[in-house]
Amino acid sequence: MNTKLKTFTLSLVALLITGCSSMTKYYAGYEPHSKVEVKLDTFNGNYIISSTQVGLTANMIRDNPSFISALKSPKSDDISIIAMTYLTSDNSFYPTFAEDQEGKKFETSQVWTDLKCDKSTGFYACRWITQVATVMKWEDVKEKLIKPVGVYLFRIHGNGQADTAIHSCQVWEVASELNRLKGITTPVSDFGGQGCYK
């Protein structure tokens, strides 16, 4: 893993604090990323802007949900972006790379993996939940989703494979917060013009 990805991933994990109902957390097996958040890293002055999480079929906790996080430095206009995906499977998932439908490849890294077991159904059911970070370029993601409103599909490869996506509404959420940090008050009209959850 390169230094930039490792630093961003560690900062992201350390700073993200999410809130959601205990029922959703119970079914997901982790704390879902249910609201748009902006965190300031007081050490270096960087902002981390994170969208809500959405699965392939626009469900918060099913179908390999992802959220996107953008790292914005006050000293530069460059924006780093990482898609954070939750995968649920019978085994711990170890990613090697991701690719979109056009064959463009992305660097990936396992952030964490954990075995969750549930006795409430009368039998001992267990599943592995793995969070995977996929490094992308902000401008590329915006270009794919600006019009029409839709999804940017990509597949994560490793000891298996898993499909996930970034949704237009997630890009809108991050773009809106980036504008707010810049002091721009005009609403973002692209990417569907609204967030993922009303």
N, C-alpha and C positions, 0 to 999 in steps of 0.2 A: 504494500500500500504506500502511495507516495505521501510525502510530508504534508502537502496541502490538504489531501483528503483526510488523513489521520487527524490533523489539527482541527479541521472543520467538524468532523464527526464527533470528536471528543468534546468540543465546545458545544455542539448541538445537543448531545446527550446530557451534558452537565446543566444546560440552561433551560431545556424544555420541561415545563411543568404544566400538565394538562388537567382539565377538570371534566368530569362526565358523571352520569348517574352510575350508582354502584351496580345496577342491573346490567347496563351495557358493558361495564368492565367485567362483570362475571361471565357473560356470554363470550366476550372477545378473548378473555384470558390475559388481558393487559389493559392499561389505561388508554382508551382511544383518544386520538387527537381531534377533539370535537369543536374547536373554535379557532379562529384566526388569532395568532399571537405575535407580538413584537417584543423581543428581549434585547436588552442592551448589555453587552459584555463590557463591564466597567474597567477591565484590565487593559483592553486595547481600543475601546470605543466603537467596536463593530456592532452593527445591528443584525439580529437573526430574525427574519420574517417568515412565519410558517403558516401554511394554509390549513384548512380542515382536511381530514382524510376521507377518501372516496374509493370504493372498489370498482371493479369493471362494470358492474351493473348499477352504479350509483348508490350502493348501500355502504353504510359507514364501516361495518365490521365483517362483511362477507366479500368473497371474490378478490382476495389479495389486495386489500386496500392500501393506498399510498397517500402520503401528503408531501408537499414540496416545501423546502426551506431555502431561502435565499440569504446569502451573507453579503451585507452592504457595509463597506468601509467608508467613513466620512472623508477619507483622504483620496478616494478614487471613485470613478464612475463604473468601474468593473464590478460585475455581480456574479458571484459563484452560486450555483444551484445544485442541490442534491434532492433526489426523490427517495423518500424513506418508505419502504414497503414492508408490510407484515405478511408473512407466509405461514400458513398452518398446514402441517403435514405429519406423516407417520414417523419421519426421521428429521433430525437436525439438518438444516439446509446450508450448504457451503457454496456460495456463489463464486463463479470464475469471471463472468462478464455478462453484459446485457446487450441486446441489439433491437433496433426498431424494425419495422416491416420493410424498410429499404436496405437493410443490412448494415446500417451504421452501428458501430460498436461503442459501448460505454464501459468505463471502469466501475467495478462494484466491490463492495466489502461487506462482510458480516459484522453488524454492530453488536448484536447479542442473540443468544438462542436459549430457550428455556423449555423444560418439560412441564406441562400442566396436566394434572390428573383430577378427575371428578368422580366421587362416589355417590352423588345424589341420585343417579338414574338407576341404582340398584346393582350396577356392576362397575368395576374399576376401569373407566375409560381414560386413556391418556393421549395427548397430542403434543407435538413439538411446535412452538411458535418461534420464528426467526425474523429478526428485523434486518433488512438489507438496504444499504445505501448505494445509490446509483448516481454517479457524477454526470451532469449534463451542462450544456451552455444555455444561459438564459435567453439569448437572442434566438437560438434555434428553436427552443420550446415555444416562445412567443410567436415565431413565424408559422409554426405548425398549427397553432390554435387560434390565431387572431380572427380568422374568418374561413369557413363557417364555424359555428359553435360545434364542438365535438370532443373527441378524445384522441390522445396521442398514445398509441399502443406500443409496448415494448415487452420483450421476453427476457427473463433472467435465467441464465444457464448456470449449472453447477452439477451437483449430484442429483440430477433431475432438471426440470425446467418449470417455470411458472410465468404466466402472462399477467400483466398489470397495465395500468394506464395513468396518464395525467389528464385531467379534465379541464376544459376551458374555464370553468368557474373557479378552479384552484388558482389558475394564472391570474384571473381577475382579482382574487383576494390579495395575492402578493403584490400585483401591480398597483392596486389601490393604496396599500400601506406604503409602498415605495414612494408614490406621489405625495402622500401625506408627510413623509419624512423630509421631502424636498420642498414642502410648503405649497404644493400645487393643490388647489381646491376644486378644480374641474373634475367631475366624476369620470371614471374610466368607462367609455362606451363600448370598447371592444371586448372580446372574450365573453360575449353574452350579456355583458352589462350588469351582472349580479353575482353574488356569492353562491356557494353550493347548497346552503341550508338557510331557509328564511326564518 
